[in-house]
Amino acid sequence: MTPGYHLNKRHWITVTLDGRVPDELLHELIVGSHALVVRGMTRAQRAELGL
């Protein structure tokens, strides 16, 4: 994992999927990212997506 390329290094990372990142960690990163995005949505947006 490295800081996000051309992105805000505080909020973004680049994950190279070459088998060195354990599946469990990758899953945690994806679930955490999804939760952050959902938390930033309006109630109407969440309802539209069935969340």
PyMOL Python script that loads the backbone (N, CA, C, O; Angstrom):
from pymol import cmd

cmd.read_pdbstr("""\
ATOM      1  N   MET A   1       0.842  -1.168   0.000  1.00  0.00           N
ATOM      2  CA  MET A   1       0.000   0.000   0.000  1.00  0.00           C
ATOM      3  C   MET A   1       0.889   1.234   0.000  1.00  0.00           C
ATOM      4  O   MET A   1       1.914   1.290   0.680  1.00  0.00           O
ATOM      5  N   THR A   2       0.469   2.211  -0.776  1.00  0.00           N
ATOM      6  CA  THR A   2       1.197   3.467  -0.868  1.00  0.00           C
ATOM      7  C   THR A   2       0.189   4.613  -0.823  1.00  0.00           C
ATOM      8  O   THR A   2      -1.007   4.394  -1.018  1.00  0.00           O
ATOM      9  N   PRO A   3       0.660   5.832  -0.568  1.00  0.00           N
ATOM     10  CA  PRO A   3      -0.262   6.970  -0.615  1.00  0.00           C
ATOM     11  C   PRO A   3      -0.921   7.045  -1.993  1.00  0.00           C
ATOM     12  O   PRO A   3      -0.340   6.636  -2.998  1.00  0.00           O
ATOM     13  N   GLY A   4      -2.139   7.575  -2.019  1.00  0.00           N
ATOM     14  CA  GLY A   4      -2.873   7.663  -3.285  1.00  0.00           C
ATOM     15  C   GLY A   4      -2.136   8.489  -4.326  1.00  0.00           C
ATOM     16  O   GLY A   4      -1.639   9.574  -4.024  1.00  0.00           O
ATOM     17  N   TYR A   5      -2.064   7.994  -5.517  1.00  0.00           N
ATOM     18  CA  TYR A   5      -1.386   8.651  -6.620  1.00  0.00           C
ATOM     19  C   TYR A   5      -2.246   9.820  -7.100  1.00  0.00           C
ATOM     20  O   TYR A   5      -3.399   9.618  -7.480  1.00  0.00           O
ATOM     21  N   HIS A   6      -1.713  11.015  -7.089  1.00  0.00           N
ATOM     22  CA  HIS A   6      -2.401  12.241  -7.514  1.00  0.00           C
ATOM     23  C   HIS A   6      -3.678  12.513  -6.728  1.00  0.00           C
ATOM     24  O   HIS A   6      -4.591  13.156  -7.246  1.00  0.00           O
ATOM     25  N   LEU A   7      -3.761  12.040  -5.502  1.00  0.00           N
ATOM     26  CA  LEU A   7      -4.935  12.264  -4.667  1.00  0.00           C
ATOM     27  C   LEU A   7      -4.480  12.780  -3.312  1.00  0.00           C
ATOM     28  O   LEU A   7      -3.284  12.817  -3.027  1.00  0.00           O
ATOM     29  N   ASN A   8      -5.423  13.174  -2.487  1.00  0.00           N
ATOM     30  CA  ASN A   8      -5.123  13.645  -1.142  1.00  0.00           C
ATOM     31  C   ASN A   8      -4.513  12.487  -0.349  1.00  0.00           C
ATOM     32  O   ASN A   8      -5.191  11.502  -0.057  1.00  0.00           O
ATOM     33  N   LYS A   9      -3.249  12.613  -0.010  1.00  0.00           N
ATOM     34  CA  LYS A   9      -2.526  11.520   0.654  1.00  0.00           C
ATOM     35  C   LYS A   9      -3.081  11.208   2.039  1.00  0.00           C
ATOM     36  O   LYS A   9      -2.815  10.137   2.584  1.00  0.00           O
ATOM     37  N   ARG A  10      -3.850  12.131   2.614  1.00  0.00           N
ATOM     38  CA  ARG A  10      -4.423  11.902   3.934  1.00  0.00           C
ATOM     39  C   ARG A  10      -5.625  10.959   3.874  1.00  0.00           C
ATOM     40  O   ARG A  10      -5.917  10.255   4.840  1.00  0.00           O
ATOM     41  N   HIS A  11      -6.317  10.948   2.740  1.00  0.00           N
ATOM     42  CA  HIS A  11      -7.570  10.205   2.646  1.00  0.00           C
ATOM     43  C   HIS A  11      -7.547   9.030   1.677  1.00  0.00           C
ATOM     44  O   HIS A  11      -8.466   8.211   1.693  1.00  0.00           O
ATOM     45  N   TRP A  12      -6.541   8.927   0.850  1.00  0.00           N
ATOM     46  CA  TRP A  12      -6.535   7.907  -0.196  1.00  0.00           C
ATOM     47  C   TRP A  12      -5.261   7.075  -0.132  1.00  0.00           C
ATOM     48  O   TRP A  12      -4.187   7.569   0.209  1.00  0.00           O
ATOM     49  N   ILE A  13      -5.411   5.820  -0.466  1.00  0.00           N
ATOM     50  CA  ILE A  13      -4.242   4.938  -0.605  1.00  0.00           C
ATOM     51  C   ILE A  13      -4.370   4.172  -1.922  1.00  0.00           C
ATOM     52  O   ILE A  13      -5.457   4.033  -2.482  1.00  0.00           O
ATOM     53  N   THR A  14      -3.256   3.695  -2.383  1.00  0.00           N
ATOM     54  CA  THR A  14      -3.228   2.827  -3.553  1.00  0.00           C
ATOM     55  C   THR A  14      -2.872   1.435  -3.053  1.00  0.00           C
ATOM     56  O   THR A  14      -1.867   1.249  -2.367  1.00  0.00           O
ATOM     57  N   VAL A  15      -3.695   0.471  -3.396  1.00  0.00           N
ATOM     58  CA  VAL A  15      -3.444  -0.913  -3.008  1.00  0.00           C
ATOM     59  C   VAL A  15      -3.144  -1.698  -4.274  1.00  0.00           C
ATOM     60  O   VAL A  15      -3.996  -1.816  -5.154  1.00  0.00           O
ATOM     61  N   THR A  16      -1.947  -2.228  -4.364  1.00  0.00           N
ATOM     62  CA  THR A  16      -1.571  -3.044  -5.505  1.00  0.00           C
ATOM     63  C   THR A  16      -2.020  -4.475  -5.231  1.00  0.00           C
ATOM     64  O   THR A  16      -1.619  -5.086  -4.241  1.00  0.00           O
ATOM     65  N   LEU A  17      -2.844  -4.991  -6.110  1.00  0.00           N
ATOM     66  CA  LEU A  17      -3.399  -6.337  -5.917  1.00  0.00           C
ATOM     67  C   LEU A  17      -2.454  -7.376  -6.526  1.00  0.00           C
ATOM     68  O   LEU A  17      -2.704  -7.932  -7.596  1.00  0.00           O
ATOM     69  N   ASP A  18      -1.372  -7.610  -5.808  1.00  0.00           N
ATOM     70  CA  ASP A  18      -0.372  -8.565  -6.278  1.00  0.00           C
ATOM     71  C   ASP A  18      -0.238  -9.768  -5.347  1.00  0.00           C
ATOM     72  O   ASP A  18       0.702 -10.554  -5.464  1.00  0.00           O
ATOM     73  N   GLY A  19      -1.187  -9.901  -4.423  1.00  0.00           N
ATOM     74  CA  GLY A  19      -1.179 -11.035  -3.511  1.00  0.00           C
ATOM     75  C   GLY A  19      -0.471 -10.777  -2.198  1.00  0.00           C
ATOM     76  O   GLY A  19      -0.502 -11.626  -1.307  1.00  0.00           O
ATOM     77  N   ARG A  20       0.175  -9.609  -2.053  1.00  0.00           N
ATOM     78  CA  ARG A  20       0.905  -9.333  -0.811  1.00  0.00           C
ATOM     79  C   ARG A  20       0.015  -8.771   0.296  1.00  0.00           C
ATOM     80  O   ARG A  20       0.377  -8.835   1.471  1.00  0.00           O
ATOM     81  N   VAL A  21      -1.143  -8.221  -0.066  1.00  0.00           N
ATOM     82  CA  VAL A  21      -2.076  -7.700   0.938  1.00  0.00           C
ATOM     83  C   VAL A  21      -3.028  -8.833   1.306  1.00  0.00           C
ATOM     84  O   VAL A  21      -3.717  -9.363   0.434  1.00  0.00           O
ATOM     85  N   PRO A  22      -3.078  -9.213   2.577  1.00  0.00           N
ATOM     86  CA  PRO A  22      -3.954 -10.317   2.990  1.00  0.00           C
ATOM     87  C   PRO A  22      -5.419 -10.009   2.661  1.00  0.00           C
ATOM     88  O   PRO A  22      -5.862  -8.865   2.761  1.00  0.00           O
ATOM     89  N   ASP A  23      -6.149 -11.036   2.274  1.00  0.00           N
ATOM     90  CA  ASP A  23      -7.559 -10.887   1.917  1.00  0.00           C
ATOM     91  C   ASP A  23      -8.361 -10.233   3.033  1.00  0.00           C
ATOM     92  O   ASP A  23      -9.246  -9.418   2.770  1.00  0.00           O
ATOM     93  N   GLU A  24      -8.057 -10.586   4.277  1.00  0.00           N
ATOM     94  CA  GLU A  24      -8.797 -10.027   5.406  1.00  0.00           C
ATOM     95  C   GLU A  24      -8.619  -8.510   5.480  1.00  0.00           C
ATOM     96  O   GLU A  24      -9.582  -7.782   5.719  1.00  0.00           O
ATOM     97  N   LEU A  25      -7.391  -8.036   5.275  1.00  0.00           N
ATOM     98  CA  LEU A  25      -7.115  -6.601   5.310  1.00  0.00           C
ATOM     99  C   LEU A  25      -7.800  -5.909   4.135  1.00  0.00           C
ATOM    100  O   LEU A  25      -8.386  -4.838   4.298  1.00  0.00           O
ATOM    101  N   LEU A  26      -7.727  -6.509   2.970  1.00  0.00           N
ATOM    102  CA  LEU A  26      -8.374  -5.942   1.800  1.00  0.00           C
ATOM    103  C   LEU A  26      -9.876  -5.809   2.035  1.00  0.00           C
ATOM    104  O   LEU A  26     -10.475  -4.793   1.681  1.00  0.00           O
ATOM    105  N   HIS A  27     -10.480  -6.827   2.628  1.00  0.00           N
ATOM    106  CA  HIS A  27     -11.904  -6.796   2.945  1.00  0.00           C
ATOM    107  C   HIS A  27     -12.212  -5.657   3.922  1.00  0.00           C
ATOM    108  O   HIS A  27     -13.180  -4.921   3.732  1.00  0.00           O
ATOM    109  N   GLU A  28     -11.395  -5.513   4.958  1.00  0.00           N
ATOM    110  CA  GLU A  28     -11.575  -4.417   5.931  1.00  0.00           C
ATOM    111  C   GLU A  28     -11.507  -3.054   5.258  1.00  0.00           C
ATOM    112  O   GLU A  28     -12.310  -2.170   5.558  1.00  0.00           O
ATOM    113  N   LEU A  29     -10.551  -2.879   4.350  1.00  0.00           N
ATOM    114  CA  LEU A  29     -10.398  -1.600   3.655  1.00  0.00           C
ATOM    115  C   LEU A  29     -11.624  -1.288   2.799  1.00  0.00           C
ATOM    116  O   LEU A  29     -12.097  -0.152   2.771  1.00  0.00           O
ATOM    117  N   ILE A  30     -12.130  -2.297   2.106  1.00  0.00           N
ATOM    118  CA  ILE A  30     -13.302  -2.095   1.247  1.00  0.00           C
ATOM    119  C   ILE A  30     -14.537  -1.786   2.075  1.00  0.00           C
ATOM    120  O   ILE A  30     -15.277  -0.855   1.756  1.00  0.00           O
ATOM    121  N   VAL A  31     -14.772  -2.553   3.134  1.00  0.00           N
ATOM    122  CA  VAL A  31     -15.938  -2.323   3.990  1.00  0.00           C
ATOM    123  C   VAL A  31     -15.861  -0.946   4.637  1.00  0.00           C
ATOM    124  O   VAL A  31     -16.868  -0.241   4.707  1.00  0.00           O
ATOM    125  N   GLY A  32     -14.689  -0.556   5.107  1.00  0.00           N
ATOM    126  CA  GLY A  32     -14.518   0.755   5.715  1.00  0.00           C
ATOM    127  C   GLY A  32     -14.758   1.886   4.728  1.00  0.00           C
ATOM    128  O   GLY A  32     -15.388   2.886   5.072  1.00  0.00           O
ATOM    129  N   SER A  33     -14.262   1.738   3.502  1.00  0.00           N
ATOM    130  CA  SER A  33     -14.477   2.752   2.470  1.00  0.00           C
ATOM    131  C   SER A  33     -15.953   2.883   2.133  1.00  0.00           C
ATOM    132  O   SER A  33     -16.475   3.989   1.988  1.00  0.00           O
ATOM    133  N   HIS A  34     -16.613   1.751   2.012  1.00  0.00           N
ATOM    134  CA  HIS A  34     -18.047   1.757   1.714  1.00  0.00           C
ATOM    135  C   HIS A  34     -18.815   2.472   2.825  1.00  0.00           C
ATOM    136  O   HIS A  34     -19.717   3.262   2.546  1.00  0.00           O
ATOM    137  N   ALA A  35     -18.469   2.203   4.063  1.00  0.00           N
ATOM    138  CA  ALA A  35     -19.156   2.831   5.195  1.00  0.00           C
ATOM    139  C   ALA A  35     -18.966   4.347   5.176  1.00  0.00           C
ATOM    140  O   ALA A  35     -19.901   5.090   5.477  1.00  0.00           O
ATOM    141  N   LEU A  36     -17.770   4.811   4.826  1.00  0.00           N
ATOM    142  CA  LEU A  36     -17.522   6.251   4.750  1.00  0.00           C
ATOM    143  C   LEU A  36     -18.363   6.908   3.662  1.00  0.00           C
ATOM    144  O   LEU A  36     -18.908   7.994   3.858  1.00  0.00           O
ATOM    145  N   VAL A  37     -18.465   6.254   2.533  1.00  0.00           N
ATOM    146  CA  VAL A  37     -19.258   6.804   1.433  1.00  0.00           C
ATOM    147  C   VAL A  37     -20.728   6.859   1.818  1.00  0.00           C
ATOM    148  O   VAL A  37     -21.385   7.879   1.607  1.00  0.00           O
ATOM    149  N   VAL A  38     -21.250   5.777   2.377  1.00  0.00           N
ATOM    150  CA  VAL A  38     -22.660   5.728   2.771  1.00  0.00           C
ATOM    151  C   VAL A  38     -22.961   6.785   3.829  1.00  0.00           C
ATOM    152  O   VAL A  38     -23.999   7.445   3.778  1.00  0.00           O
ATOM    153  N   ARG A  39     -22.061   6.941   4.776  1.00  0.00           N
ATOM    154  CA  ARG A  39     -22.254   7.926   5.841  1.00  0.00           C
ATOM    155  C   ARG A  39     -22.350   9.349   5.276  1.00  0.00           C
ATOM    156  O   ARG A  39     -23.019  10.200   5.861  1.00  0.00           O
ATOM    157  N   GLY A  40     -21.696   9.608   4.159  1.00  0.00           N
ATOM    158  CA  GLY A  40     -21.722  10.924   3.539  1.00  0.00           C
ATOM    159  C   GLY A  40     -22.929  11.180   2.654  1.00  0.00           C
ATOM    160  O   GLY A  40     -23.117  12.297   2.173  1.00  0.00           O
ATOM    161  N   MET A  41     -23.745  10.164   2.433  1.00  0.00           N
ATOM    162  CA  MET A  41     -24.926  10.313   1.575  1.00  0.00           C
ATOM    163  C   MET A  41     -26.098  10.898   2.355  1.00  0.00           C
ATOM    164  O   MET A  41     -26.174  10.792   3.579  1.00  0.00           O
ATOM    165  N   THR A  42     -26.992  11.507   1.619  1.00  0.00           N
ATOM    166  CA  THR A  42     -28.221  11.987   2.241  1.00  0.00           C
ATOM    167  C   THR A  42     -29.145  10.798   2.486  1.00  0.00           C
ATOM    168  O   THR A  42     -28.951   9.718   1.928  1.00  0.00           O
ATOM    169  N   ARG A  43     -30.136  11.013   3.317  1.00  0.00           N
ATOM    170  CA  ARG A  43     -31.119   9.964   3.597  1.00  0.00           C
ATOM    171  C   ARG A  43     -31.812   9.532   2.301  1.00  0.00           C
ATOM    172  O   ARG A  43     -32.054   8.344   2.089  1.00  0.00           O
ATOM    173  N   ALA A  44     -32.126  10.495   1.444  1.00  0.00           N
ATOM    174  CA  ALA A  44     -32.796  10.192   0.178  1.00  0.00           C
ATOM    175  C   ALA A  44     -31.903   9.341  -0.729  1.00  0.00           C
ATOM    176  O   ALA A  44     -32.380   8.408  -1.376  1.00  0.00           O
ATOM    177  N   GLN A  45     -30.622   9.659  -0.775  1.00  0.00           N
ATOM    178  CA  GLN A  45     -29.695   8.871  -1.593  1.00  0.00           C
ATOM    179  C   GLN A  45     -29.598   7.435  -1.084  1.00  0.00           C
ATOM    180  O   GLN A  45     -29.611   6.487  -1.869  1.00  0.00           O
ATOM    181  N   ARG A  46     -29.499   7.282   0.239  1.00  0.00           N
ATOM    182  CA  ARG A  46     -29.427   5.934   0.821  1.00  0.00           C
ATOM    183  C   ARG A  46     -30.701   5.164   0.518  1.00  0.00           C
ATOM    184  O   ARG A  46     -30.645   3.985   0.169  1.00  0.00           O
ATOM    185  N   ALA A  47     -31.849   5.819   0.648  1.00  0.00           N
ATOM    186  CA  ALA A  47     -33.124   5.162   0.378  1.00  0.00           C
ATOM    187  C   ALA A  47     -33.225   4.737  -1.094  1.00  0.00           C
ATOM    188  O   ALA A  47     -33.741   3.664  -1.406  1.00  0.00           O
ATOM    189  N   GLU A  48     -32.731   5.584  -1.977  1.00  0.00           N
ATOM    190  CA  GLU A  48     -32.759   5.268  -3.404  1.00  0.00           C
ATOM    191  C   GLU A  48     -31.964   4.003  -3.722  1.00  0.00           C
ATOM    192  O   GLU A  48     -32.310   3.248  -4.631  1.00  0.00           O
ATOM    193  N   LEU A  49     -30.902   3.790  -2.965  1.00  0.00           N
ATOM    194  CA  LEU A  49     -30.065   2.604  -3.154  1.00  0.00           C
ATOM    195  C   LEU A  49     -30.481   1.423  -2.283  1.00  0.00           C
ATOM    196  O   LEU A  49     -29.898   0.342  -2.360  1.00  0.00           O
ATOM    197  N   GLY A  50     -31.487   1.647  -1.461  1.00  0.00           N
ATOM    198  CA  GLY A  50     -31.949   0.576  -0.586  1.00  0.00           C
ATOM    199  C   GLY A  50     -31.027   0.310   0.580  1.00  0.00           C
ATOM    200  O   GLY A  50     -30.934  -0.821   1.057  1.00  0.00           O
ATOM    201  N   LEU A  51     -30.344   1.340   1.043  1.00  0.00           N
ATOM    202  CA  LEU A  51     -29.405   1.172   2.169  1.00  0.00           C
ATOM    203  C   LEU A  51     -30.000   1.666   3.457  1.00  0.00           C
ATOM    204  O   LEU A  51     -29.352   1.602   4.502  1.00  0.00           O
TER     205      LEU A  51
END
""", "prot")
cmd.dss("prot")
cmd.show_as("cartoon", "prot")
cmd.util.cbc("prot")
cmd.orient("prot")
